[in-house]
């Protein structure tokens, strides 16, 4: 099992859909939400996702396909 | 001995020891250095700072290092230029340019953060320093690692400007060009940092690294005679610089070194990658990432800025504004700055000058307001950006007649003579 810490940014059309639940259920991932910011036009959730390497990979790919921006924690500057 | 007590979560305030960590284990918020300001205020004074070396290390008491500077001893304390000619062109009477095009050793403000980060990495005992970079950071990490005798790894997007790649390779680091955007490079580096346990200056050393940017703000205030300006225009990539300049000014005020901080912080980004400016203009605190950044200002091309929300907050809290600059406006502004002040800035400098012009036109910045433009990198690094826009040299035979002819053909040349 592996754990990935990520921030998900949702476009406006996905804000009202249970995206995290659906992906977690489909790919057998355990989400643990630590922080969230939701406005009427978009949403941002910081969480960890635990699952097998393969399930994590597929889950992230699924989120990206839906239009969710997936960003690992950390990293600044340029 | 320094005054850093440890680290603290920026979101929930939970304290942590001063270790090479960057994320709160509870809320996943970013960690930042927490200081003992009371003890610091007993030691720090204007006189003590003024008697220090002409570098960022004159502010050593306000930086998170325990011993002496290990690298970058000549970094910082760059000129604050009274920009009369540029001011005239933009319609400003009290304009200054903070000129980090001449920052030592790699000609960008990144030397400030890296000098602190590499010194800290040496204090922690890391044998390898690394970074993900769009160029300027790579140059600086490679140079400071060489100076500190450390092995270095530099990860860059493979489409970077040639000048920046060469400016890194010369210091003999291990350069890895990744086929992907900066965000993808960064994602890879998070995984590498976890696996290999290296000191990634902008990942696990980031809380210390970011503190180096405060010196940009300290210097502006000190060089203005211990006064905070009314406006500072700051370019943003990840968004850290603007938050740290603001933090630096607030610290000087907290320590009694400034009477007040009336500064409005303005954020400048390129039109092809300006998520923070978009958030400011649309007044939404959730930053909408830019999937495919498209701008000649590659040093600002971070589509998903790590400190975007905090940069947004600083702009809003200080009563500032934000504007985008198109590629054409960036090139034009680079030429304007060079042609009026003799300062050749990289594309990010063009962004700040172009945005300043817009903010003046919009009435956000008043004609007589004390204004500082942040110019953070040298134009020699991004020559491709302006190459096609410059007039070719006049070609003549070695005769006076030939010269007279060309002078007659080019009225602009004659006007300058």
Interface residues (C-beta under 8 A of the other chain):
Chain A: X5 X9 X11 X34 X35 X37 X38 X39 X41 X42 X43 X44 X46 X47 X48 X69 X71 X72 X73 X74 X75 X76 X77 X78
Chain B: X11 X22 X23 X26 X27 X28 X29 X110 X113 X131 X132 X133 X134 X135 X136 X137 X182 X183 X186 X187 X189 X190 X191 X193 X201 X202 X203 X204 X206 X209 X210 X237 X238 X240 X284 X285 X286 X287 X288 X289 X291 X299 X300 X301 X302 X304 X306 X307 X309
